[in-house]
Amino acid sequence: MAKHLALILLLCYLFLLTGLSLVNLGKLPTLGSSFDDKIFHFLSHALLTGLCFNYFNRTIVSKPILISAIIPLCYGITIEWLQSVTSNFRIADIYDIVSNILGMIFAIIIIVTLKNVKLK
């Protein structure tokens, strides 16, 4: 049952993130910095990486950390491309992809650290 719940959580998050990434959200509250969007990208992809690992670690996948890094990377690039071709209110930004990658790397570091702590 835990594997099914992890998959449902991952898929719900992917649908939510996709929707928020491709629609016009209007005026959003800000954190007061000039790079609020990059913070959102970092955090959303760190969470996506964690949710991917949570699911793939419960399956028979032999390298769940690697798969949990590849999926957010491909997803982030795909969303940026979709924003450039399907929207006139969103633009693709290489710095968004960099923020996505940094969030993914951060999550992988946390996952590896927690796995090493559990092994000791």
N, C-alpha and C positions, 0 to 999 in steps of 0.2 A: 504493500500500500504506500509506503514512503516514497518509492520510486515514482509512482503515478502522481502523487501530490507534488513532488519536485518538478515533474514535467508540466503539470497544469500551471504551477506558479511561473515557470520559465516562459511558457507560451503566452500566458496572460500579460506578463511583463513585456514580452516582445510586441504583442499587439498594441499595448498602451504606448510604448516607446515609439513604435512606427507611426501611430496616429498623431502623437504629439509632435513628431518630427516633420510630418508632411502637411499639417493644417496650419492655417493662420491663427495664431493664438492671441493676436491683438496685443494690447499693452499688458505686460507682465510685471509683477513686483520685482524690484531689483535688490541686490545685496549692497549696492552703492559703489561697485567697482566697474571699471570699463571692460572687464573680462568675465562678467557673469555667465555669459553663454559658454565659455570654455570651462568654467567650474561645473556647469550642468553636464556638459559632455564628459568630463572626467568622472564625475560621480555616477552618471547613468551607465557608463561602460564598465566601471569598477563593479557596480551591482550586477550588470549583465554577466560579467565574467564569473562572479561568485555564484550566481544562479545556474550558469552552465556547469560549473564544477560540481555544484550540489547535485545536479541531475546525473551528469556523466560519471561521477564517482560512485554512484549507486548502480551503474550498469556494468556490462561486461567489456566496456571499452578499455583497451590496454593502456592508453596514455590520456587519462582524463584532463590533466593539466594542459597538455598540448592542444587537445580539441577545444578546451575551454578558452584558449587564447585565439585560436583560428576563427572560431565562430564570431566573436565580437569584432574582430578585425575585418572580416569580410562583410559583416552586417553594417558596420560603420561606414565603410567605403561605399557600399551599395546605397545606403540612405543618402549620403552626400551626393552621389550621382543622381539619384531620383529627385532630390531637391533641385538640382540644376536643370533637369529635363521636364519636370512635371509642374513646376511652380513658378509664378512670377512674383511671389512675395518672400521666397526663400532662395538663398544662394548657396552654392557649394563653396566650402572654405577649407583649404589645406590645414589651417590651424585647428579646425574642428577635428579633423582626422588625427592630428598630432595629440590633441587633448584626449581623444578616444583611446589612442594607443597608450598614453601615459596612465590613464585610468585602468586599462587592462593590465599593464605591467604592475601597477600598484597592487591590484587585486591578486595577481599571481604571487607577488612577494609575500603578501599576507597569508595566502593559502599554503605556500611552501613553508613559511615560518611556523604556522600552526600545525602542519603535518609533522615537522621536525620536533616540535615541543611534545606532541602526543607520543612520538616514538621513544622519547627518552624516559 
